[in-house]
Amino acid sequence: MINLAGQSTRHADAYIEDELKEACIPIFQGAISPGEVPASLIGEHGRFRFERAWYYWVVNGPVPLDVAQAMYEDPRGRNDVRVDGNCGCPEPKDRVMLYHIDSQDGLNLFAEKVLGTRPLPPTQEEKEAALDIARGDSGARVRTVVYEDSPTEEDYLEAAREVHDIRNGLSKLRGRLYDLSRGLDKGLVSTDSVAHTVACSLTTALVTLYQLEDSSDDRSFQARAQRTKERWEDIYRNPTAYTLQKEGGKR
């Protein structure tokens, strides 16, 4: 989500309206907020109130443990719908009264699971029925071929998490190598040392790895996960437009 801190009320309200409308959350206008985002729009539904912070939504209202657990187990909610606003993304242990939501997907998920304002995703039975249609004979109609054993949304998200861990580890290694090259250990006092050279090389690697995490980069694992999710959602809605095959062309 875009950072709205310091934006004009008109600018902030425009984004807020779009985000709430996509999640099908009722919108209300009131006094301009004195907080970090000077917005006049909020979302309200029953006992839930939605207020926009600089890059996330603050949601107040009681969420039962079973519903909170269902959101936590959903790939969209594991990292983007944060219990008590905790950046560590802990698993819910009791009824939750406060969430911070970092993405539109997370806001949509909250609307689906808690508010019921968005259409629910297809059931497993509905998905299987759609897949059976897509596996059928395509006849003369041109269809888009999709391989069933291609990487899933969760595969890409897991790859993104692994890259994040690798990048953090390399960042620490680079810092340690810089320390060594600056003479914090015996015998290494020159900025022309091997340690310094390797540390500089790691900087290039870190920049490249970041591209695999940056959702705005089409090559990133996050972007691939989103495209994969959208493709399968369309398959479930329009199965006759696709032909499902195993890798190698075998149905």
Secondary structure, DSSP 4 states (H G I P E B T S, - for coil): ----TT--HHHHHHHHHHHHHHTT--EEE-SPPSSSS--SEEEEETTEEEEE-SSSEEEEEEE-HHHHHHHHHSTTTTTTEEETT-TT-PPP-S-EEEEEE-SHHHHHHHIIIII--SPPPPPHHHHHHHHHHHHS--TTS--EEEETTSPPHHHHHHHHHHHHHHHHHHHHHHHHHHHHHTTSSTT---TTSHHHHHHHHHHHHHHHHHHTT-TTSTTSHHHHHHHHHHHHHHHHH-GGGEEEE-TTS--
